[in-house]
Amino acid sequence: MNGGLFEVAPGNRLASPLAAVFDAAAPAWADVVGRFAASPVGQALARRIDERVARGVVVFPDRPLRALEGLPPSQVKVVILGQDPYHGPGEAEGLAFSVAPGVRVPPSLRNIRQELQADLGVAAPASGSLLPWVAQGVLLLNTSLTVEQDQPASHARWGWSELTDALVERVARDPVPKVFMLWGAHAQAKRALIDQAGQGGHLCLQSNHPSPLAARRAPVPFLGSRPFSAANAFLCSAGRAPVDWAL
């Protein structure tokens, strides 16, 4: 299930035209991506991002659809929804919250690891890579799939949400029970879509985003939310194998 997933070098800026990125989408997701790419919103997004890149603006990551590689919808057990990619050089690798081995662990991921240790007693690993989760069916998806260097949420209103809505809906329509971890307001905006598509058969776990600005805030602080044990309890109750969250 790791096919197509490999470590990303620090030179992680987008260089390909977005149309080429869409054309190279993983086959199991190509119908969803293709419909978006052909839509007015998808075409406008591609033009806008390509223009920024042509002007020398640094856009991350180099593989915006990497979360879909090697993980077809039928194999998804857990969806972790974040906001947008990391905006520092060498950080974003197309998998929400994950960084390649050797890259300094960003603050949001440090809080995730802190909660993982508090929830399940899992010790913090040396690497910030979350590929072991992907290999077990965890879809690491942001609601917006590109960002400009040092400009968080810079592409949040450019149209990516229509694609990520369609991707989430595709997963939720499969009746096999799944867990959706919705971290932050951008992710939680997809709750109604998940409930409707999945007819209430999935578990949605909502909390604030794990970023330092939100992780301890009301109404539902990320730290202390215990999402990992809750996800495994639900999966086991549904007859599915739990995720080994140790990295």
Sequence and secondary structure as in RCSB ss.txt:
>XXXX:A:sequence
MNGGLFEVAPGNRLASPLAAVFDAAAPAWADVVGRFAASPVGQALARRIDERVARGVVVFPDRPLRALEGLPPSQ
VKVVILGQDPYHGPGEAEGLAFSVAPGVRVPPSLRNIRQELQADLGVAAPASGSLLPWVAQGVLLLNTSLTVEQD
QPASHARWGWSELTDALVERVARDPVPKVFMLWGAHAQAKRALIDQAGQGGHLCLQSNHPSPLAARRAPVPFLGS
RPFSAANAFLCSAGRAPVDWAL
>XXXX:A:secstr
  TT     S     S HHHHHHT  GGGHHHHHHHHHSHHHHHHHHHHHHHHHTT  EE S TTGGGTT  GGG
  EEEEESS   STTT  SSTT   TTS   HHHHHHHHHHHHHH     S    HHHHTTTEEEEESS  EETT
BTTTTTTTTHHHHHHHHHHHHHHS S  EEEEESHHHHTTHHHHHHHHTT SEEEEE  SSTTTTT SSS STT 
 HHHHHHHHHHHTT        
